Structures are given as structure tokens and as C-alpha cells.
Amino acid sequence: MKITLKNTALFAVIAAFAFACSQGKPTSIKPGNQSTTTGLVYGREDGDEGFIVKDFKGQPPAPNMIYIEGGRTVLGTGEEDVMYSRDNVERTVTIMSFFMDETEIANVHWLEYMFFLRQDSGQNPELYTQAMPDTNVWVKELSFNDPYRDHYLRYPGFRYYPVVGVSWEQATDYCKWRTNVVNYKLAQDADIEISATGNGRIPLESGVVVPDYRLPTEAEWEYAAQALIGVQYGDENQTNRRLYPWDGHSLRNPYGREMGNFLCNFKRGRGDYAGIAGKLNDGAMITDQIYSYPPNDYNLYNMAGNVNEWVMDVYRSLSFQDIEDLNPLRRNEYKDPIKGAYDAENSLIGNFTKGNENPSNMDIGRTNKHPRVYKGGSWADAAYWCSPGTRRFWAQDSSSSTIGFRCAMIQAGRNY
């Protein structure tokens, strides 16, 4: 073949086109070397001229977080509404993908938190005092739970048991502290110098930090507990819904060597917290370790039983009809018919817990605008409350021996 100037030019055009195709369209992770709208070359390092576009490898992995792929689901209780509260009627919503703690926050995690708060207590001694769990939540006038008050939080044998005696407000403060600590370490690992100005803010544009840890929304928590990814087939079809975070209508394991063992710990009946000596079936008269019992299909542990868990939402009985159908959340008293305190006294849910170890919801009175939802059932609850769709509430500044929490986090930079 005779090489001509025309052929050479044609080959150059084809090569350039092939190179462009191989590079593909720019993305967040591969933005290219120059702007697609101005043609100006991007800077890569501090000190370079022009607009700086730093390397980005995606949202960094966050400790203890499990990815929860979002999608369409039906929220609401599939259990018989024995309280006749009608406060979680079934409805279709869409939840964006997010991350959630694999386990409940344990005593050892809270003690770590208090250790660092004590180190900083010279600047603000009140922070350490405010973070102290209420260990008196174990004490009852007519029972001998004093050993739990004295040992549960600090004794090494209880390290990986869920922390209790923590209010919604304390849990929220822990999330803020955890965000700062994790991001500071990520910045150090990436050799990013944190300036003393701007309150030591790590630049979000750096791409090395994770979004804020926070309490999950009620919708996120319920969606993650359902874990319906395990019941799908074909194109957007599901074989069944779930009464609990596992298949079937039984609280016992139907398979293999663990057949007959309970899949969570709960109160089996009046005075029966664990079974009889020689066969303590659910293995826990109170809480159990955070890795006890099989995880659900998202690999989340103890989404039923062990301890109830705080979620972000303010409780309102009609939230199911008020909130949005995309990422629903009830964050405050917005849309209350009368400004001021929420009339919690008219709720029927509180009556169910009287006489048990659970908090009495009626104690929050008529003056609390922000009773917060908690979910999941606990070691002191009947099996009814282990169903993801059930919901109860308590004052955000109160705590209990039956309520703990886990954290959640958005998936940043994605549209699903």
C-alpha cells in the first residue's frame, strides 16, 4: 500500500477516534485532564495553576459499615395490629442506597468514646459527664439487678454486649464524635494537613473523608431489617414478604444442626427470659453479644431482639400518610395541627409495656414535642415487637436497659 499524506492524515484521525473511545466519557473517578466545557487543563496538586481536580477513588470504606442497596419496598407492619394503633399502615416507598453498622454499638465502643472525651475534658468537662450512660436503668425496686448496674458497662466480660442506658441525644452526639475521629484518621492516612483555621475542617473536596455517621431513619432501619434481597427472582419479583428479618413465621431456626434454636433473644412469656437450665435456648436472660445469632441477608446482626434501637424520626402516629414516598423521614413537629407539645398521652402503645423492663411510653407526658421512635424488639419484649414494622417511642432525653443503637451513613455521589 502506498503511503501518502492523505493516508497518514486518515490514520491519525482513526487513531485519535479510537483513543477517545477507549478513554470513554469522563466520570467522577476518571474526569480526564481538561474541562469538557472550557478546554482548560485541570490542576492535580496544590500549587498548580488552574482549577484543581484531585484524584478520587470513590467513597472510602467506613469501619463496621455494611452496604445496603436501596430500592422500592413496602413499609409497614405485616403483623396483626394487636395495639390497634394503626400507626404504620403499609405503603410503597423508595429508599436510596446507604450504609449501616453491621452490629449494635457495644460497651467497648462507648468506653472508647468516653476515654477520648475524658482526654479532652480539660476544654469542656461537661462533655464527659453528659456522655455517661445511666447505669441505674437496670435497677428495679422489686428485683436484684444491682450487679448489672455495677458491672454491665465496664466489666471486660460485657465488652461486646450492646451499650444501654443511652438516650437518643447521647447516641446522636456519639455519631458526631465518630465522624470526626474516622475522618481525622482518613486524612492522616492520606497525608492531608488539617488546618487550624475553619475549625479544623477536612475539605470535602479532598474525596478522602466519609459522610457523617448518624442514626438511621425509621424507613432505612425497617428496610434494612426486612432484607428482602433474599426473596427475589426474575425481574423485580419477590416470592414473599417477611414477618421477621428471616424467612418463615417462626422464631426458631428450621435448618441443620441449629434447628430448633431461637434466631434472636426475646421474652418468651411471663417470667421466661431464656428457657430452663441445661437448655437455655436463646442463650440470654438479658442482652447477648453483638455477633450472636445469624445475621440477615444484608449481613446485619440482631435486627430483631437483643436491644431495641433508636432511629432518627420523631414519632407521630400518622407519619405514614404525611411523609414523602422517597427517603421518608419525620424530623420534627412540622405539619402538627396545633403548634406545641405532641399529645403522647393518647397513644395506646405505652400501656403495653407497663410492668415489663421496657420504658413506659406514657411517662413522656404531654409536654414533649420530640418523642423518638425505636425499633426492633429487645431481650425483655414479647416476640410481637421483633417484627420490623412495629414501632414505639420514648422521650429523646430518656434511656432504658432495653434500648441501644447503631449508626448509618449515606452513600455519597451516587443516584441510587
Steps between C-alpha positions, in 0.01 A plus 500: 500500500640836400535736793377848417443816699127441467529145641718620785242763596221238482696262726555783749127577513412132550762462773375810680141375477600156630692658789202718590268200494737302720506783750120520510297786638634678809377381840553606860781248537649563153429868426771530237771765482297798386156657526247380243335843494797741500786286377720626784744252652423384854754540776576186701697620801482798734706776348413410142348774292136472407207311650617209718332163440645255749518125447190320625460125545145499633358531849752354746395192697372588846568276803225247582274623218303266273373614160120491472381520141186711487188466290123478513339327795181480701542636850253439779404227737408163357425377849154512655455844653435381855524855637247636248732796460486511119824699505692312231259422219656330199615730218748487212814712526847519349814506714834613358803280559681560827734344752412359841700363790541125488431487874356702782742736674658302785625590847863494381418754229333730751790468746737597217282807440509596867877450513556763233242733650682479833826593327328809362314574822743778586342707225140400573455277807123487449538286186629203698226529761229532236623184323478279808235227449237473771591169665206537737271390217563145626378571852147397594350538844374143510785313331874440549655642184767692690787291352409627152506858624849453641656271236315510166670807351859457624567133579713346218265205465230735370724678247312388192151527643290791369527822696177598675394785723573737211245760396420603144691824560809315627490264201486799264802657673692173458431506126651849473810399696545184293482700177777733617727218619461283189551791261802628692664157465414483129655842450815393681524185288469717187768744626253788506600776739203619702506875537437662834276747321143415412462289816740244358261407221622229265417622148205305359655555156797285602291186446671317787234559766180307563154658543365556849418209724145540629204305626309322222162631399209280598447412133865403453498290816182315404623447143833360620328272751271355232802412281274390216792451262485136604151442364538634144471322168468605139436864420398697811302217651505386861381163617372626833526765767648430840339514840847504661848575357514137380278267297196331646263580784700325771750638748699176487767390253349239264831377354792270577679457829347821638145380432267600781724771643358848524619756243495789750461555872170625634262446789321174430226547757430625849814436704672311214803684364723213382361152561604242760840395634671248275325651195507878515363517151549862399811517717434836661301601805585860420694622195743286301820573310461713191608215268259248649233334283514474120511829301229587249550503122678838520737345758364721778495346846218525754247694295248321722541446871798579725426873536257739339675764291452875479425644156502860383125558468273695728197284578165595355223246463411625151852526361418229246256732322691827546859431398644473150517174306867555408736467798225571757592666830305679773764730652296743714152632581440620143134454394375457855144638505571703816838652575653393827520171685404171340213328679681178582251413773246390241730229367400144581849360453631602840249286687646181359839544667386575852620240746787387274863611484413727210457875533144616550423724207230668704767653725600752234187698582327762291786752492751318281502612137766247402423144601734290285424170332682183600482168316589134507387340826727411790596234751205612717241520221240260372567360152241739352747790520771309309311559175664788305172681438412553867591835654506666839632824642657659803637839606823590323673590828407172675671161503424137578662162555324383184603770249832533316587615150708458185616762250426558132658706221395618155669375185636825356538575130253240376139532387381161627 
